[in-house]
Amino acid sequence: MASNRVRQSWSPEAYALARQARSLNFLKIEPLIQKLQQAFGRSRRDCLVLIHRCAQERPKRRSGVPGKFCASEERKKLA
């Protein structure tokens, strides 16, 4: 039940901030947790859950067709 509450109540800005964890190493996640806590007034646990959820998300494809990439990516493959 608590996870539904956490999932539904984060703002798009919080999700954008948490998605930055994908490109950070483990040592740099702590400042991100603190930043989320300060900006959104949440517990450390809630911030960790959000970061974990965002880190596990698959990146969205650039084109709307599954299995297809945009033209610039296809050119890169051919080069």
C-alpha positions as CSV (number, residue, x, y, z in Angstrom):
1,M,0.0,0.0,0.0
2,A,2.8,2.4,0.9
3,S,4.5,1.9,-2.5
4,N,1.3,3.0,-4.3
5,R,1.3,6.1,-2.2
6,V,4.9,6.8,-3.0
7,R,4.5,6.1,-6.7
8,Q,1.5,8.4,-7.2
9,S,2.7,11.4,-5.2
10,W,6.1,12.2,-6.8
11,S,6.2,15.2,-9.1
12,P,7.6,15.0,-12.7
13,E,10.5,17.1,-11.4
14,A,11.4,14.5,-8.8
15,Y,11.3,11.7,-11.4
16,A,13.6,13.8,-13.7
17,L,16.0,14.3,-10.8
18,A,15.9,10.6,-9.8
19,R,16.6,9.4,-13.4
20,Q,20.0,11.1,-13.1
21,A,21.0,8.1,-11.0
22,R,21.3,6.0,-14.1
23,S,24.5,7.9,-15.1
24,L,26.0,8.2,-11.6
25,N,28.3,5.8,-9.8
26,F,27.3,4.4,-6.4
27,L,29.3,7.0,-4.5
28,K,27.5,10.0,-6.1
29,I,24.0,8.7,-5.3
30,E,24.1,9.9,-1.7
31,P,24.1,13.6,-2.7
32,L,21.2,12.9,-5.1
33,I,19.3,11.3,-2.2
34,Q,19.9,14.4,0.0
35,K,18.9,16.7,-2.9
36,L,15.6,14.8,-3.3
37,Q,15.0,14.9,0.5
38,Q,15.6,18.7,0.7
39,A,13.6,19.6,-2.4
40,F,10.6,17.4,-1.8
41,G,10.6,16.8,2.0
42,R,10.5,13.0,1.8
43,S,12.1,10.3,3.9
44,R,15.4,8.8,2.8
45,R,13.6,5.5,2.2
46,D,11.1,7.1,-0.1
47,C,13.9,8.8,-2.1
48,L,15.8,5.5,-2.4
49,V,12.6,3.7,-3.6
50,L,12.1,6.4,-6.3
51,I,15.8,6.3,-7.4
52,H,15.7,2.5,-7.6
53,R,12.5,2.5,-9.6
54,C,13.9,5.1,-12.1
55,A,17.2,3.3,-12.4
56,Q,15.3,0.1,-13.3
57,E,13.2,1.7,-16.0
58,R,14.1,0.9,-19.5
59,P,15.0,3.9,-21.6
60,K,12.3,4.9,-24.1
61,R,13.0,4.2,-27.7
62,R,13.4,7.2,-30.0
63,S,11.0,6.1,-32.7
64,G,7.4,5.0,-32.2
65,V,7.9,1.6,-33.9
66,P,9.1,-1.2,-31.7
67,G,12.4,-2.6,-32.9
68,K,13.1,0.4,-35.2
69,F,15.4,3.3,-34.5
70,C,15.4,6.8,-35.8
71,A,17.2,7.5,-39.1
72,S,20.3,9.0,-37.5
73,E,20.9,5.9,-35.4
74,E,20.6,3.7,-38.5
75,R,23.2,5.8,-40.2
76,K,25.5,5.3,-37.3
77,K,25.1,1.6,-37.6
78,L,26.0,1.7,-41.3
79,A,29.1,3.8,-40.7
